[in-house]
Amino acid sequence: MDSPLAHRPKGRDPRGGDGSSPSLEAGLYVVATPIGNLRDITLRALDVLAGAHLVLAEDTRVTGKLLAAYSLTPSVLSYHEYNAEAVRPQIMEALAAGKAVALVSDAGTPLISDPGFKLVRAAAAAGHRVIPIPGASAALAGLVVAGLPTDRFLFAGFAPVKPGARAAFFAGLAEAEATLVFYETGPRLKASLSAMAEAFGDREAAIGRELTKMFEEVRRGPLSALAAAIEAPPKGEIVVLVAPPPKHQLAPGADVIDAALRIHLAAHSVKEAAALVAEELSIPRRDAYARALLLRDEAP
């Protein structure tokens, strides 16, 4: 297998043209890292990790492997949900001293189901710049291969472990008019899919497993079928995507309704135009009528 440096543009050194670290503006850099394939690191992320005075890592061993792959040797400090309150003052002191601090998670984009938002909030409140360094995200990677609507989506993270809390969690999302995005573990996947089918109905869904990695897999189908197909807990990182309620997929947008109403209002009364559009687009007549009145009143 090629080294992770194999596709770096010739002459490009993330530490600067002379091999030294590039100069970075003071601030907190929120740096996305690969979710599996090390080649998914961006050149800008390499620049930041090379030039930062301090790198905050969720697990220094995991981040250490990434840094070693690119021959980067910044100062690294452990920062995770269990030590955040104790370590945050030290980080704020570094920012106040004009340092460039980079925040990474074990994989993907920090703050997406990972610790960090309190640090970002504290840094911003203190007047320090917070700079996003975008890149890989399991939620977005799953969304673009699922084959489900992407115009509106809701990231819901991990469902609760206990069955009762999990059922309530899914029930609270049942009416969300968006594609739902969840993270899940292999041992809990079958139970979660079954609970989703109970709460959402047998909607279309997709499971992305080990995205960007050697054993990457995407399965698509109704929730019940996906649950039934699991015979043993799958291994690896998992993202589950569930289609929005059917009415969201079928309902026309406001621009479509307005365009149809304007055509009919040119030749019909408000009541007649509303009735025609309601029938054509399968929407409530009262909604079409209310919108038609507004369009009539807006006409010059």
N, C-alpha and C positions, 0 to 999 in steps of 0.2 A: 504494500500500500504506500502511496506517495506520502511524504511528510506534509504536515499542515502548511508548510511554507511554500509548497510546490507551485502554487498559483499566485504568489505575490508578484506584482509588476516588477520587472527588472529595474534595479537601481533604487528601489523603495526600501528604506529602513525606517521602521516605526519609531526608532529612537532619534531620528534626525539624520541629516545628510552626513554628518561626521561620526555617527554612532553614539552621540550624546543624546540625552533626553531632550525633547522639544520643550520650549517654554510654554507653560499653560497659564491662562488667566486664573486668578484666585476664584474659588467657588466650589460647589458640590456638583460633581459630574455623576449622573445616573447612567451607568454603562450597561447596555445589554450584551450578554455573552452567549455563545452557542448553546442550543438545547441538546446537542449530541455531536454533530459533525463540527470539528474544530475549524473547518474552512469557512464556516458561517460567521466568524468574527469579522467585523468591518475594519478597514484600514484606519478609520478615525478612532475606533475603539482602541486599536493598538497604540496609536499616538497618545491617547489619554492615559492608558495603563502604563506606558513607558515614561511619561512625563509627570505623572501625579506624585506629589510628595508623600501621599498615603493612600493605600487601597484598602477599603473596608470589605471584608469577605465574610459571607455567611458561614462557610466552612473553609478554613485556610488550606486544607489538604486538597480540596476540589479545585479551588482557584489556583493553587500552586501548580497543578498539572497543566492548566491552561497557560500560565505565565512561563513555565518551563518549556512548553512546546514552541513558544515564540522568543525564547531566550531573554525574557524580561525579568528584571530583578528589583522591583519597587519595594518599599516598606509596606508590609501587609499587617493589618490589625483585624482580629476577629470581631465581628459585629452581627449579632443575631438576636432573636426575640428574648432570649434568656439573660443576656448581659446588656441589652440596649440601654436601659436606664442608667447603669453604672458607667458605660463607655461614652454615652452621648456628650457629657460635658467636655471630655477630652477632645472629641471631634470638633465641638464648637470653638474650643480654644485654638485649634489648628486653623479653622476658617477665619477666626478673628485675627490671627497672625498673618493672614494673606496667603495661606497655603491652598494648593489645588488638591482636593480630596475626591477620590473616585469610589463610588458605591457599586458593588456587583453582588449578584446572588449566585447560587450554585449553578444555575442555568437559566437562560432566557432574560427577560426584562425585569429588573428589580421592581418591587412594590406590587407586581401582579401575583397575588397569593403568596407574597414573601414580605418579610419585615422591611421597614424603611420609611413609611409615610410620616411617622412622627419626626424623623430626622429631617426630611424635606420640609416639613411644616416649620420646624424650629429654625432651620437655616434661612428660609424665606422670611420668617418673622424678624430675624436678626439683621435683615438687609443684605444677606449674602446671595450671590447669583446661584441659581440652580439650573444646570445645563443638561438637557437630555441628549444622550448618545444612543440613538435608536438601533434596533437590530432584531435578533430572533425573539420569537414569542410562541410558545406552544399553542396558546389560545388562537392566535391569528393563523398560524400554520394549519391548525385543524380546520378553522373556518373556511379557508380558501380551497381546501380539497374535499370538503364534505358534500358539496353539491346542494346546499341548502341556501335559502335567501340570505343575502349579506347586506341588504340596505339598512337593516336594523338588527343589532345583536346585543345580548346582555351576558356579560361574564359573571357567573355566580360562584366560581371557586369550588371548594370541596363541600359536599353535603355532610350533615352531621352523621356521626357513627351510629347512634342509637336509632332503632327502627321508628319509634314514635316521633322523635324530633326530625328524622329524615323525611317522613311522610308529610309532616307539617311544613317543612322547608319547601318541598316540591309543590305542595298545594298552594303555597303563597305565590308561586311563579306560574301557575297554570294559565292565567289570563294575560300574561305578558305578551304583547304583540311584537315578538322579536325571536330570532333564533337564539336558543339558550346554549351557553357554553359552560361545561363543568370539567373540573379535574377529578380524577378518581384513581383509586389503587386497584390492583388486580384482584386481591381477595374480596373486595367489596363490590366489584363491578356488576356481577350478576344480580345481586340483591338491589343495587341502585337502579339498574335498568328496569327491573320488575316494578319497583316503587315508582319510577317515572311513568311507566305505562299505566299504572293505577291512577296516578294524579293527572296525567296529561291526555290520556287516551292513547291509542296505538299509533302515535305519530311517526313520521319518517325521522330517522336519526342516523348518525354516523359515529363510529369509534375510530379514533386515530391512536395508534400505539407505536411507541419508539420512533416518532417522527424525526426525520433527518438522519436516523441511525441505520446500521446494516440490516436490521430485521424490521424495518418500517412496514407498517400494515394499516390499511384503511378498510373498514367494513361498513357497508351502508344497508339500510333496510328498516322495516318497522321495529319499534322498540321491543315488542314481544318476540319477534324472530331473532333479534340480536341477543336477547337474554337467553332464549332457548338454545342457541348455538354454543353457549359457553359451557363446556364440560369440565374444565379445570381452570383455576385462576390464571389469567395471562400474566406474563412477566413484563416489566418495563413501565415507562411513564405513559399515562393514558389521558386522553382528552375526549369527552363525549359532547356531541352537538345534537340538539333536538330542534326540529322544525317548529315554527310559530303555529298558533292556532289556525285552522283552515280559513277562518274568516279573514285573517290578515293576508293570506295568500291571494284571496279572491277579491277583496275590497279594492275598488279603484281609488286612486289618489285624488286629492282636492283639485289638482290641475286638470285631470281628466274630466271630472264632474263639471267644473266650470266651463271647459271648452265645449262640452256637449250642450250645456244650458245656453250658452251664448248663441250657438247655432239655432236652437229651437226658439229662443226668445226673439230672434229676428223675424219670425213668421207666425209665432203663436203667443197667446196670453201667458201670464206667469203660471197659472194653474195648469194649462195644457202642456206647457214646456216641461214643468216639473213632472207631470204624469208620464210623459214620453221618456224622459231621462231616467226616471225611477224604474221603468220597465226595461229599458235598454241595458242599464248597468246593474240591475238587481240590487237596488238600494232602497231604503225606506222612503216612501213618497213625501213624508213630512220633512225629511232631511233635504230632499231635492227642492221642495217648495221654499223652505227657509233660505236656502242658498240662492234660489232664483230671485227672491225678494231683494236680497242684498245686491245682487248683480244689477237688477233693474234700477235700484236707487243709486248705484254707482255710475250708471250710464249718464253721459253728458246730455 
